Amino acid sequence: MEAQVDNVIQVHDLTKTYQMGEVEVQALRGVSFTIRRGEVIAIMGPSGSGKSTMMNTLGCLDRPTSGEYYLDGEAVANMTDDQLAGVRNRKVGFVFQSFNLLSRQTATFNVELPLRYAGMTTGRRERAQEALTAVGLADRMTHRPTELSGGQQQRVAIARAIVNDPAIIMADEPTGNLDSKVGSEIMSLLLNLNRDRGTTLIIVTHDSAIASQTQRVIRLRDGMLESSS
């Protein structure tokens, strides 16, 4: 399989097997699909369907047991841990349900973290402040997470995800810890970033109301692709 420029993600016959003691667990069983640049995608499926494994694989947090995976034109399936970390930092922005912020650091410092990991030595603060402004937190840059509401903390997490201008944003249940009003605001923000920046957005969710706002739903069941439409 060759990488196609229009596709930010291509997976072909992807498998992932975990060894749990003497038992082999097949988390992914020969999954194939593509995601076009700039698409908004939901990944859905019941517990044990392979959603988390798929997100970890697409986000370069883990590698498949077999199969091919191209991310933004790069073949990543057989990369070393260091190579995966490099691609992950350059190409993927993560937004998690639990925010994953450093509680004793300011919003600006939290957003700077991907730039620090990338070895950027100048202009970090400016880039972080631009990202915070883009998510509506220009007046909260020096606040720590404990001084912010849940919705504001998730906005900091989104600013951290976009600060490196990644090819894709992966959001794992991004509204799961928020009430419906704030969750709706966060979803609107993510969709606006997709529209304004053209960033590919992949949302792992159990919520059909969230999935209905995406352009396409990839459904997994028992580690296999059930549908993609």
Secondary structure as a PSIPRED ss2 file (coil, helix, strand):
# PSIPRED VFORMAT (PSIPRED V4.0)

   1 M C   1.000  0.000  0.000
   2 E C   1.000  0.000  0.000
   3 A C   1.000  0.000  0.000
   4 Q C   1.000  0.000  0.000
   5 V C   1.000  0.000  0.000
   6 D C   1.000  0.000  0.000
   7 N E   0.000  0.000  1.000
   8 V E   0.000  0.000  1.000
   9 I E   0.000  0.000  1.000
  10 Q E   0.000  0.000  1.000
  11 V E   0.000  0.000  1.000
  12 H E   0.000  0.000  1.000
  13 D E   0.000  0.000  1.000
  14 L E   0.000  0.000  1.000
  15 T E   0.000  0.000  1.000
  16 K E   0.000  0.000  1.000
  17 T E   0.000  0.000  1.000
  18 Y E   0.000  0.000  1.000
  19 Q E   0.000  0.000  1.000
  20 M E   0.000  0.000  1.000
  21 G C   1.000  0.000  0.000
  22 E C   1.000  0.000  0.000
  23 V E   0.000  0.000  1.000
  24 E E   0.000  0.000  1.000
  25 V E   0.000  0.000  1.000
  26 Q E   0.000  0.000  1.000
  27 A E   0.000  0.000  1.000
  28 L E   0.000  0.000  1.000
  29 R E   0.000  0.000  1.000
  30 G E   0.000  0.000  1.000
  31 V E   0.000  0.000  1.000
  32 S E   0.000  0.000  1.000
  33 F E   0.000  0.000  1.000
  34 T E   0.000  0.000  1.000
  35 I E   0.000  0.000  1.000
  36 R E   0.000  0.000  1.000
  37 R C   1.000  0.000  0.000
  38 G C   1.000  0.000  0.000
  39 E C   1.000  0.000  0.000
  40 V E   0.000  0.000  1.000
  41 I E   0.000  0.000  1.000
  42 A E   0.000  0.000  1.000
  43 I E   0.000  0.000  1.000
  44 M E   0.000  0.000  1.000
  45 G C   1.000  0.000  0.000
  46 P C   1.000  0.000  0.000
  47 S C   1.000  0.000  0.000
  48 G C   1.000  0.000  0.000
  49 S C   1.000  0.000  0.000
  50 G C   1.000  0.000  0.000
  51 K H   0.000  1.000  0.000
  52 S H   0.000  1.000  0.000
  53 T H   0.000  1.000  0.000
  54 M H   0.000  1.000  0.000
  55 M H   0.000  1.000  0.000
  56 N H   0.000  1.000  0.000
  57 T H   0.000  1.000  0.000
  58 L H   0.000  1.000  0.000
  59 G C   1.000  0.000  0.000
  60 C C   1.000  0.000  0.000
  61 L C   1.000  0.000  0.000
  62 D C   1.000  0.000  0.000
  63 R C   1.000  0.000  0.000
  64 P C   1.000  0.000  0.000
  65 T C   1.000  0.000  0.000
  66 S E   0.000  0.000  1.000
  67 G E   0.000  0.000  1.000
  68 E E   0.000  0.000  1.000
  69 Y E   0.000  0.000  1.000
  70 Y E   0.000  0.000  1.000
  71 L E   0.000  0.000  1.000
  72 D C   1.000  0.000  0.000
  73 G C   1.000  0.000  0.000
  74 E E   0.000  0.000  1.000
  75 A E   0.000  0.000  1.000
  76 V C   1.000  0.000  0.000
  77 A C   1.000  0.000  0.000
  78 N C   1.000  0.000  0.000
  79 M C   1.000  0.000  0.000
  80 T C   1.000  0.000  0.000
  81 D H   0.000  1.000  0.000
  82 D H   0.000  1.000  0.000
  83 Q H   0.000  1.000  0.000
  84 L H   0.000  1.000  0.000
  85 A H   0.000  1.000  0.000
  86 G H   0.000  1.000  0.000
  87 V H   0.000  1.000  0.000
  88 R H   0.000  1.000  0.000
  89 N H   0.000  1.000  0.000
  90 R H   0.000  1.000  0.000
  91 K H   0.000  1.000  0.000
  92 V E   0.000  0.000  1.000
  93 G E   0.000  0.000  1.000
  94 F E   0.000  0.000  1.000
  95 V E   0.000  0.000  1.000
  96 F E   0.000  0.000  1.000
  97 Q C   1.000  0.000  0.000
  98 S C   1.000  0.000  0.000
  99 F C   1.000  0.000  0.000
 100 N C   1.000  0.000  0.000
 101 L C   1.000  0.000  0.000
 102 L C   1.000  0.000  0.000
 103 S C   1.000  0.000  0.000
 104 R C   1.000  0.000  0.000
 105 Q C   1.000  0.000  0.000
 106 T C   1.000  0.000  0.000
 107 A H   0.000  1.000  0.000
 108 T H   0.000  1.000  0.000
 109 F H   0.000  1.000  0.000
 110 N H   0.000  1.000  0.000
 111 V H   0.000  1.000  0.000
 112 E H   0.000  1.000  0.000
 113 L H   0.000  1.000  0.000
 114 P H   0.000  1.000  0.000
 115 L H   0.000  1.000  0.000
 116 R H   0.000  1.000  0.000
 117 Y H   0.000  1.000  0.000
 118 A C   1.000  0.000  0.000
 119 G C   1.000  0.000  0.000
 120 M C   1.000  0.000  0.000
 121 T C   1.000  0.000  0.000
 122 T C   1.000  0.000  0.000
 123 G C   1.000  0.000  0.000
 124 R H   0.000  1.000  0.000
 125 R H   0.000  1.000  0.000
 126 E H   0.000  1.000  0.000
 127 R H   0.000  1.000  0.000
 128 A H   0.000  1.000  0.000
 129 Q H   0.000  1.000  0.000
 130 E H   0.000  1.000  0.000
 131 A H   0.000  1.000  0.000
 132 L H   0.000  1.000  0.000
 133 T H   0.000  1.000  0.000
 134 A H   0.000  1.000  0.000
 135 V C   1.000  0.000  0.000
 136 G C   1.000  0.000  0.000
 137 L C   1.000  0.000  0.000
 138 A C   1.000  0.000  0.000
 139 D C   1.000  0.000  0.000
 140 R C   1.000  0.000  0.000
 141 M C   1.000  0.000  0.000
 142 T C   1.000  0.000  0.000
 143 H C   1.000  0.000  0.000
 144 R C   1.000  0.000  0.000
 145 P H   0.000  1.000  0.000
 146 T H   0.000  1.000  0.000
 147 E H   0.000  1.000  0.000
 148 L C   1.000  0.000  0.000
 149 S C   1.000  0.000  0.000
 150 G H   0.000  1.000  0.000
 151 G H   0.000  1.000  0.000
 152 Q H   0.000  1.000  0.000
 153 Q H   0.000  1.000  0.000
 154 Q H   0.000  1.000  0.000
 155 R H   0.000  1.000  0.000
 156 V H   0.000  1.000  0.000
 157 A H   0.000  1.000  0.000
 158 I H   0.000  1.000  0.000
 159 A H   0.000  1.000  0.000
 160 R H   0.000  1.000  0.000
 161 A H   0.000  1.000  0.000
 162 I H   0.000  1.000  0.000
 163 V C   1.000  0.000  0.000
 164 N C   1.000  0.000  0.000
 165 D C   1.000  0.000  0.000
 166 P C   1.000  0.000  0.000
 167 A C   1.000  0.000  0.000
 168 I E   0.000  0.000  1.000
 169 I E   0.000  0.000  1.000
 170 M E   0.000  0.000  1.000
 171 A E   0.000  0.000  1.000
 172 D E   0.000  0.000  1.000
 173 E C   1.000  0.000  0.000
 174 P C   1.000  0.000  0.000
 175 T C   1.000  0.000  0.000
 176 G C   1.000  0.000  0.000
 177 N C   1.000  0.000  0.000
 178 L C   1.000  0.000  0.000
 179 D C   1.000  0.000  0.000
 180 S H   0.000  1.000  0.000
 181 K H   0.000  1.000  0.000
 182 V H   0.000  1.000  0.000
 183 G H   0.000  1.000  0.000
 184 S H   0.000  1.000  0.000
 185 E H   0.000  1.000  0.000
 186 I H   0.000  1.000  0.000
 187 M H   0.000  1.000  0.000
 188 S H   0.000  1.000  0.000
 189 L H   0.000  1.000  0.000
 190 L H   0.000  1.000  0.000
 191 L H   0.000  1.000  0.000
 192 N H   0.000  1.000  0.000
 193 L H   0.000  1.000  0.000
 194 N H   0.000  1.000  0.000
 195 R H   0.000  1.000  0.000
 196 D H   0.000  1.000  0.000
 197 R H   0.000  1.000  0.000
 198 G C   1.000  0.000  0.000
 199 T C   1.000  0.000  0.000
 200 T E   0.000  0.000  1.000
 201 L E   0.000  0.000  1.000
 202 I E   0.000  0.000  1.000
 203 I E   0.000  0.000  1.000
 204 V E   0.000  0.000  1.000
 205 T C   1.000  0.000  0.000
 206 H C   1.000  0.000  0.000
 207 D C   1.000  0.000  0.000
 208 S H   0.000  1.000  0.000
 209 A H   0.000  1.000  0.000
 210 I H   0.000  1.000  0.000
 211 A H   0.000  1.000  0.000
 212 S C   1.000  0.000  0.000
 213 Q C   1.000  0.000  0.000
 214 T C   1.000  0.000  0.000
 215 Q C   1.000  0.000  0.000
 216 R E   0.000  0.000  1.000
 217 V E   0.000  0.000  1.000
 218 I E   0.000  0.000  1.000
 219 R E   0.000  0.000  1.000
 220 L E   0.000  0.000  1.000
 221 R E   0.000  0.000  1.000
 222 D C   1.000  0.000  0.000
 223 G C   1.000  0.000  0.000
 224 M E   0.000  0.000  1.000
 225 L E   0.000  0.000  1.000
 226 E E   0.000  0.000  1.000
 227 S E   0.000  0.000  1.000
 228 S E   0.000  0.000  1.000
 229 S C   1.000  0.000  0.000
